[in-house]
Amino acid sequence: MMERAGEVVNPKRTQRVRRQEGLKVSKRQRKMKRLGESTALRQQAQRSHQVWSWDFVYDQTESGSSLRLLTLIDEYTRQCLAIHMAWSIRAADVITVVEAAMERYGVPEHIRSDNGPEFIAYAIQDWMKQREIKSLYIKPGSPWENGHIESFHDKLRDECLNREIFGSILEAKVVVESWRIEYNQQRPHSSLGYQTPEEFAASALTTLRPTASAASERPVNNINPRTELYF
């Protein structure tokens, strides 16, 4: 954030100051070499709306009531497209949330997920066929194949869920939605060249924007990119 503001920052000095102030300093992770070869062919996102990922994460209120959160991200732009929170979430609820996200952002080509019962339900399968969306299921017990959303969950838990005590589900929805907007619009992402997901998505859209002659041949859906959905 200081570099984005034009400040000259030394990373080691920043870490030292954070330690002196008692703030958390993320440790550099040691790279691990896998034993054996991986034969899985993983669909890599090369553009926005090519691969979305969805998954569940859990939390609880101050009274101990369990909260379930459905998260949806675009793997290319790293945008969080939706976070839906409820006491319980069924396959029909998943469809409703994703339909709303598609009205806002567009229709993806693929959706990646694990083999949870909500994602392999017949209702989900039939809906995806109707929408002509291809499903990408990771191998059971292989969360690293869904690495983008697992990384997002780490940020969600570390920067929001672990820092907040929710008195009610309504309070939790407001706080989490506020964090989602901040994540998309204000939080720089290292893998995006320290752009925010919204900035990167806008630059990618500009790069892929058709010429004037091509654009005149097909309708344009004018959507305000600053508008946010609330679930």
mmCIF file of the C-alpha atoms, coordinates in Angstrom:
data_MODEL
# 
_entry.id   MODEL 
# 
loop_
_atom_site.group_PDB 
_atom_site.id 
_atom_site.type_symbol 
_atom_site.label_atom_id 
_atom_site.label_alt_id 
_atom_site.label_comp_id 
_atom_site.label_asym_id 
_atom_site.label_entity_id 
_atom_site.label_seq_id 
_atom_site.pdbx_PDB_ins_code 
_atom_site.Cartn_x 
_atom_site.Cartn_y 
_atom_site.Cartn_z 
_atom_site.occupancy 
_atom_site.B_iso_or_equiv 
_atom_site.pdbx_formal_charge 
_atom_site.auth_seq_id 
_atom_site.auth_comp_id 
_atom_site.auth_asym_id 
_atom_site.auth_atom_id 
_atom_site.pdbx_PDB_model_num 
ATOM 1   C CA . MET A 1 1   ? 0.000   0.000   0.000   1.00 0.00 ? 1   MET A CA 1 
ATOM 2   C CA . MET A 1 2   ? 2.906   2.371   0.727   1.00 0.00 ? 2   MET A CA 1 
ATOM 3   C CA . GLU A 1 3   ? 4.496   1.594   -2.643  1.00 0.00 ? 3   GLU A CA 1 
ATOM 4   C CA . ARG A 1 4   ? 1.179   2.296   -4.377  1.00 0.00 ? 4   ARG A CA 1 
ATOM 5   C CA . ALA A 1 5   ? 1.167   5.672   -2.614  1.00 0.00 ? 5   ALA A CA 1 
ATOM 6   C CA . GLY A 1 6   ? 4.585   6.477   -4.112  1.00 0.00 ? 6   GLY A CA 1 
ATOM 7   C CA . GLU A 1 7   ? 6.731   5.765   -1.037  1.00 0.00 ? 7   GLU A CA 1 
ATOM 8   C CA . VAL A 1 8   ? 10.158  4.089   -1.327  1.00 0.00 ? 8   VAL A CA 1 
ATOM 9   C CA . VAL A 1 9   ? 9.901   1.059   0.960   1.00 0.00 ? 9   VAL A CA 1 
ATOM 10  C CA . ASN A 1 10  ? 12.540  -1.430  2.064   1.00 0.00 ? 10  ASN A CA 1 
ATOM 11  C CA . PRO A 1 11  ? 10.839  -4.794  2.767   1.00 0.00 ? 11  PRO A CA 1 
ATOM 12  C CA . LYS A 1 12  ? 13.279  -5.772  5.557   1.00 0.00 ? 12  LYS A CA 1 
ATOM 13  C CA . ARG A 1 13  ? 12.815  -2.452  7.340   1.00 0.00 ? 13  ARG A CA 1 
ATOM 14  C CA . THR A 1 14  ? 9.040   -2.828  7.040   1.00 0.00 ? 14  THR A CA 1 
ATOM 15  C CA . GLN A 1 15  ? 9.207   -6.287  8.620   1.00 0.00 ? 15  GLN A CA 1 
ATOM 16  C CA . ARG A 1 16  ? 11.438  -4.993  11.409  1.00 0.00 ? 16  ARG A CA 1 
ATOM 17  C CA . VAL A 1 17  ? 9.068   -2.135  12.240  1.00 0.00 ? 17  VAL A CA 1 
ATOM 18  C CA . ARG A 1 18  ? 6.095   -4.512  12.223  1.00 0.00 ? 18  ARG A CA 1 
ATOM 19  C CA . ARG A 1 19  ? 7.876   -6.832  14.667  1.00 0.00 ? 19  ARG A CA 1 
ATOM 20  C CA . GLN A 1 20  ? 8.747   -3.912  16.952  1.00 0.00 ? 20  GLN A CA 1 
ATOM 21  C CA . GLU A 1 21  ? 5.084   -2.853  16.981  1.00 0.00 ? 21  GLU A CA 1 
ATOM 22  C CA . GLY A 1 22  ? 3.939   -6.401  17.730  1.00 0.00 ? 22  GLY A CA 1 
ATOM 23  C CA . LEU A 1 23  ? 2.213   -6.837  14.357  1.00 0.00 ? 23  LEU A CA 1 
ATOM 24  C CA . LYS A 1 24  ? 2.084   -10.105 12.474  1.00 0.00 ? 24  LYS A CA 1 
ATOM 25  C CA . VAL A 1 25  ? 4.833   -10.659 9.910   1.00 0.00 ? 25  VAL A CA 1 
ATOM 26  C CA . SER A 1 26  ? 4.199   -13.340 7.314   1.00 0.00 ? 26  SER A CA 1 
ATOM 27  C CA . LYS A 1 27  ? 7.044   -15.803 7.040   1.00 0.00 ? 27  LYS A CA 1 
ATOM 28  C CA . ARG A 1 28  ? 8.424   -16.804 3.673   1.00 0.00 ? 28  ARG A CA 1 
ATOM 29  C CA . GLN A 1 29  ? 7.177   -20.296 2.891   1.00 0.00 ? 29  GLN A CA 1 
ATOM 30  C CA . ARG A 1 30  ? 9.741   -22.951 2.023   1.00 0.00 ? 30  ARG A CA 1 
ATOM 31  C CA . LYS A 1 31  ? 9.134   -24.565 -1.346  1.00 0.00 ? 31  LYS A CA 1 
ATOM 32  C CA . MET A 1 32  ? 8.440   -28.281 -1.247  1.00 0.00 ? 32  MET A CA 1 
ATOM 33  C CA . LYS A 1 33  ? 9.267   -30.767 -3.974  1.00 0.00 ? 33  LYS A CA 1 
ATOM 34  C CA . ARG A 1 34  ? 6.588   -33.335 -4.670  1.00 0.00 ? 34  ARG A CA 1 
ATOM 35  C CA . LEU A 1 35  ? 7.517   -36.990 -4.664  1.00 0.00 ? 35  LEU A CA 1 
ATOM 36  C CA . GLY A 1 36  ? 6.479   -38.598 -7.936  1.00 0.00 ? 36  GLY A CA 1 
ATOM 37  C CA . GLU A 1 37  ? 4.945   -37.031 -11.011 1.00 0.00 ? 37  GLU A CA 1 
ATOM 38  C CA . SER A 1 38  ? 1.506   -35.525 -11.258 1.00 0.00 ? 38  SER A CA 1 
ATOM 39  C CA . THR A 1 39  ? -0.493  -36.685 -14.269 1.00 0.00 ? 39  THR A CA 1 
ATOM 40  C CA . ALA A 1 40  ? -3.538  -34.510 -13.667 1.00 0.00 ? 40  ALA A CA 1 
ATOM 41  C CA . LEU A 1 41  ? -4.353  -32.103 -16.516 1.00 0.00 ? 41  LEU A CA 1 
ATOM 42  C CA . ARG A 1 42  ? -5.479  -28.917 -14.809 1.00 0.00 ? 42  ARG A CA 1 
ATOM 43  C CA . GLN A 1 43  ? -7.415  -26.274 -16.739 1.00 0.00 ? 43  GLN A CA 1 
ATOM 44  C CA . GLN A 1 44  ? -5.525  -22.986 -16.345 1.00 0.00 ? 44  GLN A CA 1 
ATOM 45  C CA . ALA A 1 45  ? -7.438  -19.732 -16.668 1.00 0.00 ? 45  ALA A CA 1 
ATOM 46  C CA . GLN A 1 46  ? -6.016  -17.542 -19.456 1.00 0.00 ? 46  GLN A CA 1 
ATOM 47  C CA . ARG A 1 47  ? -8.729  -14.880 -19.415 1.00 0.00 ? 47  ARG A CA 1 
ATOM 48  C CA . SER A 1 48  ? -11.579 -13.661 -17.267 1.00 0.00 ? 48  SER A CA 1 
ATOM 49  C CA . HIS A 1 49  ? -14.754 -15.790 -17.144 1.00 0.00 ? 49  HIS A CA 1 
ATOM 50  C CA . GLN A 1 50  ? -12.828 -18.834 -18.329 1.00 0.00 ? 50  GLN A CA 1 
ATOM 51  C CA . VAL A 1 51  ? -12.611 -20.598 -14.952 1.00 0.00 ? 51  VAL A CA 1 
ATOM 52  C CA . TRP A 1 52  ? -14.584 -19.751 -11.826 1.00 0.00 ? 52  TRP A CA 1 
ATOM 53  C CA . SER A 1 53  ? -14.146 -21.620 -8.550  1.00 0.00 ? 53  SER A CA 1 
ATOM 54  C CA . TRP A 1 54  ? -16.602 -22.172 -5.733  1.00 0.00 ? 54  TRP A CA 1 
ATOM 55  C CA . ASP A 1 55  ? -16.273 -23.781 -2.332  1.00 0.00 ? 55  ASP A CA 1 
ATOM 56  C CA . PHE A 1 56  ? -17.457 -23.600 1.271   1.00 0.00 ? 56  PHE A CA 1 
ATOM 57  C CA . VAL A 1 57  ? -15.838 -22.206 4.398   1.00 0.00 ? 57  VAL A CA 1 
ATOM 58  C CA . TYR A 1 58  ? -17.203 -22.334 7.937   1.00 0.00 ? 58  TYR A CA 1 
ATOM 59  C CA . ASP A 1 59  ? -17.318 -20.003 10.926  1.00 0.00 ? 59  ASP A CA 1 
ATOM 60  C CA . GLN A 1 60  ? -19.584 -19.406 13.932  1.00 0.00 ? 60  GLN A CA 1 
ATOM 61  C CA . THR A 1 61  ? -21.344 -16.669 15.884  1.00 0.00 ? 61  THR A CA 1 
ATOM 62  C CA . GLU A 1 62  ? -20.448 -15.620 19.422  1.00 0.00 ? 62  GLU A CA 1 
ATOM 63  C CA . SER A 1 63  ? -23.114 -17.986 20.758  1.00 0.00 ? 63  SER A CA 1 
ATOM 64  C CA . GLY A 1 64  ? -21.559 -20.939 18.918  1.00 0.00 ? 64  GLY A CA 1 
ATOM 65  C CA . SER A 1 65  ? -24.084 -21.236 16.078  1.00 0.00 ? 65  SER A CA 1 
ATOM 66  C CA . SER A 1 66  ? -22.425 -22.549 12.929  1.00 0.00 ? 66  SER A CA 1 
ATOM 67  C CA . LEU A 1 67  ? -22.219 -20.323 9.848   1.00 0.00 ? 67  LEU A CA 1 
ATOM 68  C CA . ARG A 1 68  ? -21.711 -21.628 6.335   1.00 0.00 ? 68  ARG A CA 1 
ATOM 69  C CA . LEU A 1 69  ? -20.197 -19.431 3.605   1.00 0.00 ? 69  LEU A CA 1 
ATOM 70  C CA . LEU A 1 70  ? -20.298 -20.132 -0.125  1.00 0.00 ? 70  LEU A CA 1 
ATOM 71  C CA . THR A 1 71  ? -17.456 -18.333 -1.929  1.00 0.00 ? 71  THR A CA 1 
ATOM 72  C CA . LEU A 1 72  ? -17.155 -17.739 -5.674  1.00 0.00 ? 72  LEU A CA 1 
ATOM 73  C CA . ILE A 1 73  ? -14.071 -16.328 -7.418  1.00 0.00 ? 73  ILE A CA 1 
ATOM 74  C CA . ASP A 1 74  ? -12.718 -15.749 -10.918 1.00 0.00 ? 74  ASP A CA 1 
ATOM 75  C CA . GLU A 1 75  ? -9.376  -17.564 -11.061 1.00 0.00 ? 75  GLU A CA 1 
ATOM 76  C CA . TYR A 1 76  ? -7.881  -15.193 -13.659 1.00 0.00 ? 76  TYR A CA 1 
ATOM 77  C CA . THR A 1 77  ? -8.774  -11.810 -12.172 1.00 0.00 ? 77  THR A CA 1 
ATOM 78  C CA . ARG A 1 78  ? -8.831  -13.083 -8.537  1.00 0.00 ? 78  ARG A CA 1 
ATOM 79  C CA . GLN A 1 79  ? -12.098 -11.188 -8.049  1.00 0.00 ? 79  GLN A CA 1 
ATOM 80  C CA . CYS A 1 80  ? -14.411 -12.463 -5.343  1.00 0.00 ? 80  CYS A CA 1 
ATOM 81  C CA . LEU A 1 81  ? -17.714 -12.581 -7.195  1.00 0.00 ? 81  LEU A CA 1 
ATOM 82  C CA . ALA A 1 82  ? -19.885 -13.543 -4.231  1.00 0.00 ? 82  ALA A CA 1 
ATOM 83  C CA . ILE A 1 83  ? -19.864 -14.623 -0.605  1.00 0.00 ? 83  ILE A CA 1 
ATOM 84  C CA . HIS A 1 84  ? -23.198 -16.061 0.462   1.00 0.00 ? 84  HIS A CA 1 
ATOM 85  C CA . MET A 1 85  ? -23.716 -16.773 4.158   1.00 0.00 ? 85  MET A CA 1 
ATOM 86  C CA . ALA A 1 86  ? -26.480 -18.816 5.777   1.00 0.00 ? 86  ALA A CA 1 
ATOM 87  C CA . TRP A 1 87  ? -27.109 -21.377 8.497   1.00 0.00 ? 87  TRP A CA 1 
ATOM 88  C CA . SER A 1 88  ? -27.311 -24.031 5.773   1.00 0.00 ? 88  SER A CA 1 
ATOM 89  C CA . ILE A 1 89  ? -26.866 -23.897 1.998   1.00 0.00 ? 89  ILE A CA 1 
ATOM 90  C CA . ARG A 1 90  ? -28.523 -26.320 -0.425  1.00 0.00 ? 90  ARG A CA 1 
ATOM 91  C CA . ALA A 1 91  ? -27.898 -26.940 -4.111  1.00 0.00 ? 91  ALA A CA 1 
ATOM 92  C CA . ALA A 1 92  ? -30.818 -24.635 -5.010  1.00 0.00 ? 92  ALA A CA 1 
ATOM 93  C CA . ASP A 1 93  ? -29.191 -21.843 -2.965  1.00 0.00 ? 93  ASP A CA 1 
ATOM 94  C CA . VAL A 1 94  ? -25.904 -22.354 -4.819  1.00 0.00 ? 94  VAL A CA 1 
ATOM 95  C CA . ILE A 1 95  ? -27.672 -21.941 -8.157  1.00 0.00 ? 95  ILE A CA 1 
ATOM 96  C CA . THR A 1 96  ? -29.418 -18.757 -6.998  1.00 0.00 ? 96  THR A CA 1 
ATOM 97  C CA . VAL A 1 97  ? -26.140 -17.162 -5.873  1.00 0.00 ? 97  VAL A CA 1 
ATOM 98  C CA . VAL A 1 98  ? -24.256 -18.051 -9.055  1.00 0.00 ? 98  VAL A CA 1 
ATOM 99  C CA . GLU A 1 99  ? -27.114 -16.898 -11.287 1.00 0.00 ? 99  GLU A CA 1 
ATOM 100 C CA . ALA A 1 100 ? -26.990 -13.501 -9.579  1.00 0.00 ? 100 ALA A CA 1 
ATOM 101 C CA . ALA A 1 101 ? -23.207 -13.345 -10.059 1.00 0.00 ? 101 ALA A CA 1 
ATOM 102 C CA . MET A 1 102 ? -23.576 -14.199 -13.756 1.00 0.00 ? 102 MET A CA 1 
ATOM 103 C CA . GLU A 1 103 ? -26.062 -11.362 -14.221 1.00 0.00 ? 103 GLU A CA 1 
ATOM 104 C CA . ARG A 1 104 ? -23.421 -9.036  -12.784 1.00 0.00 ? 104 ARG A CA 1 
ATOM 105 C CA . TYR A 1 105 ? -20.209 -10.409 -14.328 1.00 0.00 ? 105 TYR A CA 1 
ATOM 106 C CA . GLY A 1 106 ? -21.141 -12.697 -17.235 1.00 0.00 ? 106 GLY A CA 1 
ATOM 107 C CA . VAL A 1 107 ? -21.300 -16.462 -17.788 1.00 0.00 ? 107 VAL A CA 1 
ATOM 108 C CA . PRO A 1 108 ? -18.152 -18.550 -17.135 1.00 0.00 ? 108 PRO A CA 1 
ATOM 109 C CA . GLU A 1 109 ? -16.908 -21.322 -19.378 1.00 0.00 ? 109 GLU A CA 1 
ATOM 110 C CA . HIS A 1 110 ? -15.922 -23.625 -16.500 1.00 0.00 ? 110 HIS A CA 1 
ATOM 111 C CA . ILE A 1 111 ? -16.562 -23.861 -12.768 1.00 0.00 ? 111 ILE A CA 1 
ATOM 112 C CA . ARG A 1 112 ? -14.044 -25.715 -10.619 1.00 0.00 ? 112 ARG A CA 1 
ATOM 113 C CA . SER A 1 113 ? -14.980 -27.378 -7.335  1.00 0.00 ? 113 SER A CA 1 
ATOM 114 C CA . ASP A 1 114 ? -14.362 -30.339 -5.095  1.00 0.00 ? 114 ASP A CA 1 
ATOM 115 C CA . ASN A 1 115 ? -16.743 -33.300 -4.948  1.00 0.00 ? 115 ASN A CA 1 
ATOM 116 C CA . GLY A 1 116 ? -18.987 -31.937 -2.219  1.00 0.00 ? 116 GLY A CA 1 
ATOM 117 C CA . PRO A 1 117 ? -22.621 -33.081 -2.275  1.00 0.00 ? 117 PRO A CA 1 
ATOM 118 C CA . GLU A 1 118 ? -23.916 -29.612 -3.242  1.00 0.00 ? 118 GLU A CA 1 
ATOM 119 C CA . PHE A 1 119 ? -21.608 -29.467 -6.285  1.00 0.00 ? 119 PHE A CA 1 
ATOM 120 C CA . ILE A 1 120 ? -22.314 -32.961 -7.616  1.00 0.00 ? 120 ILE A CA 1 
ATOM 121 C CA . ALA A 1 121 ? -26.077 -32.819 -7.027  1.00 0.00 ? 121 ALA A CA 1 
ATOM 122 C CA . TYR A 1 122 ? -28.288 -33.598 -10.019 1.00 0.00 ? 122 TYR A CA 1 
ATOM 123 C CA . ALA A 1 123 ? -29.842 -30.138 -9.769  1.00 0.00 ? 123 ALA A CA 1 
ATOM 124 C CA . ILE A 1 124 ? -26.406 -28.541 -10.207 1.00 0.00 ? 124 ILE A CA 1 
ATOM 125 C CA . GLN A 1 125 ? -25.489 -30.881 -13.052 1.00 0.00 ? 125 GLN A CA 1 
ATOM 126 C CA . ASP A 1 126 ? -28.720 -30.202 -14.951 1.00 0.00 ? 126 ASP A CA 1 
ATOM 127 C CA . TRP A 1 127 ? -28.439 -26.445 -14.411 1.00 0.00 ? 127 TRP A CA 1 
ATOM 128 C CA . MET A 1 128 ? -24.843 -26.337 -15.691 1.00 0.00 ? 128 MET A CA 1 
ATOM 129 C CA . LYS A 1 129 ? -25.832 -28.283 -18.813 1.00 0.00 ? 129 LYS A CA 1 
ATOM 130 C CA . GLN A 1 130 ? -28.651 -25.829 -19.494 1.00 0.00 ? 130 GLN A CA 1 
ATOM 131 C CA . ARG A 1 131 ? -26.257 -22.895 -19.097 1.00 0.00 ? 131 ARG A CA 1 
ATOM 132 C CA . GLU A 1 132 ? -23.573 -24.701 -21.172 1.00 0.00 ? 132 GLU A CA 1 
ATOM 133 C CA . ILE A 1 133 ? -21.024 -24.447 -18.361 1.00 0.00 ? 133 ILE A CA 1 
ATOM 134 C CA . LYS A 1 134 ? -18.417 -27.185 -18.047 1.00 0.00 ? 134 LYS A CA 1 
ATOM 135 C CA . SER A 1 135 ? -17.624 -28.605 -14.608 1.00 0.00 ? 135 SER A CA 1 
ATOM 136 C CA . LEU A 1 136 ? -14.061 -29.191 -13.394 1.00 0.00 ? 136 LEU A CA 1 
ATOM 137 C CA . TYR A 1 137 ? -13.861 -31.498 -10.377 1.00 0.00 ? 137 TYR A CA 1 
ATOM 138 C CA . ILE A 1 138 ? -10.620 -31.931 -8.468  1.00 0.00 ? 138 ILE A CA 1 
ATOM 139 C CA . LYS A 1 139 ? -9.446  -35.330 -7.315  1.00 0.00 ? 139 LYS A CA 1 
ATOM 140 C CA . PRO A 1 140 ? -10.823 -36.351 -3.903  1.00 0.00 ? 140 PRO A CA 1 
ATOM 141 C CA . GLY A 1 141 ? -8.413  -35.392 -1.145  1.00 0.00 ? 141 GLY A CA 1 
ATOM 142 C CA . SER A 1 142 ? -6.426  -33.037 -3.415  1.00 0.00 ? 142 SER A CA 1 
ATOM 143 C CA . PRO A 1 143 ? -7.250  -29.467 -2.310  1.00 0.00 ? 143 PRO A CA 1 
ATOM 144 C CA . TRP A 1 144 ? -4.074  -28.148 -3.988  1.00 0.00 ? 144 TRP A CA 1 
ATOM 145 C CA . GLU A 1 145 ? -5.803  -28.687 -7.344  1.00 0.00 ? 145 GLU A CA 1 
ATOM 146 C CA . ASN A 1 146 ? -8.201  -25.929 -6.300  1.00 0.00 ? 146 ASN A CA 1 
ATOM 147 C CA . GLY A 1 147 ? -5.381  -23.683 -5.127  1.00 0.00 ? 147 GLY A CA 1 
ATOM 148 C CA . HIS A 1 148 ? -6.832  -20.296 -6.082  1.00 0.00 ? 148 HIS A CA 1 
ATOM 149 C CA . ILE A 1 149 ? -9.883  -20.551 -3.878  1.00 0.00 ? 149 ILE A CA 1 
ATOM 150 C CA . GLU A 1 150 ? -7.917  -22.242 -1.073  1.00 0.00 ? 150 GLU A CA 1 
ATOM 151 C CA . SER A 1 151 ? -5.567  -19.230 -1.118  1.00 0.00 ? 151 SER A CA 1 
ATOM 152 C CA . PHE A 1 152 ? -8.569  -16.904 -1.071  1.00 0.00 ? 152 PHE A CA 1 
ATOM 153 C CA . HIS A 1 153 ? -9.988  -18.731 1.937   1.00 0.00 ? 153 HIS A CA 1 
ATOM 154 C CA . ASP A 1 154 ? -6.691  -18.216 3.770   1.00 0.00 ? 154 ASP A CA 1 
ATOM 155 C CA . LYS A 1 155 ? -6.982  -14.459 3.193   1.00 0.00 ? 155 LYS A CA 1 
ATOM 156 C CA . LEU A 1 156 ? -10.666 -14.410 4.158   1.00 0.00 ? 156 LEU A CA 1 
ATOM 157 C CA . ARG A 1 157 ? -10.004 -16.232 7.402   1.00 0.00 ? 157 ARG A CA 1 
ATOM 158 C CA . ASP A 1 158 ? -6.784  -14.411 8.313   1.00 0.00 ? 158 ASP A CA 1 
ATOM 159 C CA . GLU A 1 159 ? -7.992  -10.894 7.471   1.00 0.00 ? 159 GLU A CA 1 
ATOM 160 C CA . CYS A 1 160 ? -11.668 -11.125 8.417   1.00 0.00 ? 160 CYS A CA 1 
ATOM 161 C CA . LEU A 1 161 ? -13.109 -14.227 10.084  1.00 0.00 ? 161 LEU A CA 1 
ATOM 162 C CA . ASN A 1 162 ? -10.325 -14.668 12.658  1.00 0.00 ? 162 ASN A CA 1 
ATOM 163 C CA . ARG A 1 163 ? -10.472 -10.977 13.595  1.00 0.00 ? 163 ARG A CA 1 
ATOM 164 C CA . GLU A 1 164 ? -14.206 -10.611 14.125  1.00 0.00 ? 164 GLU A CA 1 
ATOM 165 C CA . ILE A 1 165 ? -16.650 -11.847 16.763  1.00 0.00 ? 165 ILE A CA 1 
ATOM 166 C CA . PHE A 1 166 ? -20.104 -12.040 15.188  1.00 0.00 ? 166 PHE A CA 1 
ATOM 167 C CA . GLY A 1 167 ? -23.050 -11.409 17.451  1.00 0.00 ? 167 GLY A CA 1 
ATOM 168 C CA . SER A 1 168 ? -25.553 -12.493 14.792  1.00 0.00 ? 168 SER A CA 1 
ATOM 169 C CA . ILE A 1 169 ? -25.712 -13.754 11.237  1.00 0.00 ? 169 ILE A CA 1 
ATOM 170 C CA . LEU A 1 170 ? -26.875 -10.314 10.062  1.00 0.00 ? 170 LEU A CA 1 
ATOM 171 C CA . GLU A 1 171 ? -23.787 -8.686  11.562  1.00 0.00 ? 171 GLU A CA 1 
ATOM 172 C CA . ALA A 1 172 ? -21.609 -11.380 9.969   1.00 0.00 ? 172 ALA A CA 1 
ATOM 173 C CA . LYS A 1 173 ? -23.144 -10.747 6.531   1.00 0.00 ? 173 LYS A CA 1 
ATOM 174 C CA . VAL A 1 174 ? -22.502 -6.998  6.752   1.00 0.00 ? 174 VAL A CA 1 
ATOM 175 C CA . VAL A 1 175 ? -18.893 -7.388  7.929   1.00 0.00 ? 175 VAL A CA 1 
ATOM 176 C CA . VAL A 1 176 ? -17.988 -10.089 5.390   1.00 0.00 ? 176 VAL A CA 1 
ATOM 177 C CA . GLU A 1 177 ? -19.592 -8.214  2.490   1.00 0.00 ? 177 GLU A CA 1 
ATOM 178 C CA . SER A 1 178 ? -17.676 -5.065  3.490   1.00 0.00 ? 178 SER A CA 1 
ATOM 179 C CA . TRP A 1 179 ? -14.450 -7.082  3.471   1.00 0.00 ? 179 TRP A CA 1 
ATOM 180 C CA . ARG A 1 180 ? -15.305 -8.560  0.054   1.00 0.00 ? 180 ARG A CA 1 
ATOM 181 C CA . ILE A 1 181 ? -15.700 -5.079  -1.453  1.00 0.00 ? 181 ILE A CA 1 
ATOM 182 C CA . GLU A 1 182 ? -12.435 -3.944  0.138   1.00 0.00 ? 182 GLU A CA 1 
ATOM 183 C CA . TYR A 1 183 ? -10.696 -7.078  -1.177  1.00 0.00 ? 183 TYR A CA 1 
ATOM 184 C CA . ASN A 1 184 ? -11.877 -6.396  -4.733  1.00 0.00 ? 184 ASN A CA 1 
ATOM 185 C CA . GLN A 1 185 ? -11.378 -2.639  -4.811  1.00 0.00 ? 185 GLN A CA 1 
ATOM 186 C CA . GLN A 1 186 ? -8.568  -1.741  -2.389  1.00 0.00 ? 186 GLN A CA 1 
ATOM 187 C CA . ARG A 1 187 ? -6.390  -4.752  -1.577  1.00 0.00 ? 187 ARG A CA 1 
ATOM 188 C CA . PRO A 1 188 ? -3.363  -5.109  -3.912  1.00 0.00 ? 188 PRO A CA 1 
ATOM 189 C CA . HIS A 1 189 ? -2.559  -8.657  -5.026  1.00 0.00 ? 189 HIS A CA 1 
ATOM 190 C CA . SER A 1 190 ? 1.065   -9.708  -5.533  1.00 0.00 ? 190 SER A CA 1 
ATOM 191 C CA . SER A 1 191 ? 0.289   -12.138 -8.381  1.00 0.00 ? 191 SER A CA 1 
ATOM 192 C CA . LEU A 1 192 ? -1.493  -9.314  -10.243 1.00 0.00 ? 192 LEU A CA 1 
ATOM 193 C CA . GLY A 1 193 ? 1.513   -7.014  -10.171 1.00 0.00 ? 193 GLY A CA 1 
ATOM 194 C CA . TYR A 1 194 ? 0.184   -5.392  -6.977  1.00 0.00 ? 194 TYR A CA 1 
ATOM 195 C CA . GLN A 1 195 ? -2.996  -4.274  -8.687  1.00 0.00 ? 195 GLN A CA 1 
ATOM 196 C CA . THR A 1 196 ? -6.336  -4.812  -7.018  1.00 0.00 ? 196 THR A CA 1 
ATOM 197 C CA . PRO A 1 197 ? -8.532  -7.517  -8.572  1.00 0.00 ? 197 PRO A CA 1 
ATOM 198 C CA . GLU A 1 198 ? -10.896 -4.832  -9.875  1.00 0.00 ? 198 GLU A CA 1 
ATOM 199 C CA . GLU A 1 199 ? -8.036  -2.875  -11.466 1.00 0.00 ? 199 GLU A CA 1 
ATOM 200 C CA . PHE A 1 200 ? -6.660  -6.020  -13.087 1.00 0.00 ? 200 PHE A CA 1 
ATOM 201 C CA . ALA A 1 201 ? -10.112 -7.014  -14.372 1.00 0.00 ? 201 ALA A CA 1 
ATOM 202 C CA . ALA A 1 202 ? -10.568 -3.551  -15.895 1.00 0.00 ? 202 ALA A CA 1 
ATOM 203 C CA . SER A 1 203 ? -7.167  -3.685  -17.615 1.00 0.00 ? 203 SER A CA 1 
ATOM 204 C CA . ALA A 1 204 ? -7.885  -7.190  -18.916 1.00 0.00 ? 204 ALA A CA 1 
ATOM 205 C CA . LEU A 1 205 ? -11.235 -5.992  -20.274 1.00 0.00 ? 205 LEU A CA 1 
ATOM 206 C CA . THR A 1 206 ? -9.517  -3.095  -22.051 1.00 0.00 ? 206 THR A CA 1 
ATOM 207 C CA . THR A 1 207 ? -6.964  -5.450  -23.591 1.00 0.00 ? 207 THR A CA 1 
ATOM 208 C CA . LEU A 1 208 ? -9.653  -7.817  -24.877 1.00 0.00 ? 208 LEU A CA 1 
ATOM 209 C CA . ARG A 1 209 ? -12.089 -5.082  -25.930 1.00 0.00 ? 209 ARG A CA 1 
ATOM 210 C CA . PRO A 1 210 ? -13.100 -5.480  -29.627 1.00 0.00 ? 210 PRO A CA 1 
ATOM 211 C CA . THR A 1 211 ? -12.584 -2.830  -32.265 1.00 0.00 ? 211 THR A CA 1 
ATOM 212 C CA . ALA A 1 212 ? -15.319 -0.269  -32.942 1.00 0.00 ? 212 ALA A CA 1 
ATOM 213 C CA . SER A 1 213 ? -16.485 -2.092  -36.079 1.00 0.00 ? 213 SER A CA 1 
ATOM 214 C CA . ALA A 1 214 ? -16.641 -5.423  -34.294 1.00 0.00 ? 214 ALA A CA 1 
ATOM 215 C CA . ALA A 1 215 ? -18.354 -3.932  -31.278 1.00 0.00 ? 215 ALA A CA 1 
ATOM 216 C CA . SER A 1 216 ? -21.057 -2.396  -33.444 1.00 0.00 ? 216 SER A CA 1 
ATOM 217 C CA . GLU A 1 217 ? -22.013 -5.834  -34.758 1.00 0.00 ? 217 GLU A CA 1 
ATOM 218 C CA . ARG A 1 218 ? -23.089 -7.163  -31.383 1.00 0.00 ? 218 ARG A CA 1 
ATOM 219 C CA . PRO A 1 219 ? -24.972 -5.708  -28.388 1.00 0.00 ? 219 PRO A CA 1 
ATOM 220 C CA . VAL A 1 220 ? -23.042 -4.349  -25.447 1.00 0.00 ? 220 VAL A CA 1 
ATOM 221 C CA . ASN A 1 221 ? -24.235 -4.979  -21.911 1.00 0.00 ? 221 ASN A CA 1 
ATOM 222 C CA . ASN A 1 222 ? -23.630 -1.667  -20.147 1.00 0.00 ? 222 ASN A CA 1 
ATOM 223 C CA . ILE A 1 223 ? -22.965 -2.517  -16.512 1.00 0.00 ? 223 ILE A CA 1 
ATOM 224 C CA . ASN A 1 224 ? -21.476 -0.133  -14.001 1.00 0.00 ? 224 ASN A CA 1 
ATOM 225 C CA . PRO A 1 225 ? -18.197 -1.827  -12.922 1.00 0.00 ? 225 PRO A CA 1 
ATOM 226 C CA . ARG A 1 226 ? -18.392 -0.154  -9.516  1.00 0.00 ? 226 ARG A CA 1 
ATOM 227 C CA . THR A 1 227 ? -21.744 -1.749  -8.651  1.00 0.00 ? 227 THR A CA 1 
ATOM 228 C CA . GLU A 1 228 ? -21.528 -4.485  -6.035  1.00 0.00 ? 228 GLU A CA 1 
ATOM 229 C CA . LEU A 1 229 ? -23.954 -7.293  -5.285  1.00 0.00 ? 229 LEU A CA 1 
ATOM 230 C CA . TYR A 1 230 ? -25.068 -8.015  -1.763  1.00 0.00 ? 230 TYR A CA 1 
ATOM 231 C CA . PHE A 1 231 ? -26.034 -11.530 -0.720  1.00 0.00 ? 231 PHE A CA 1 
# 
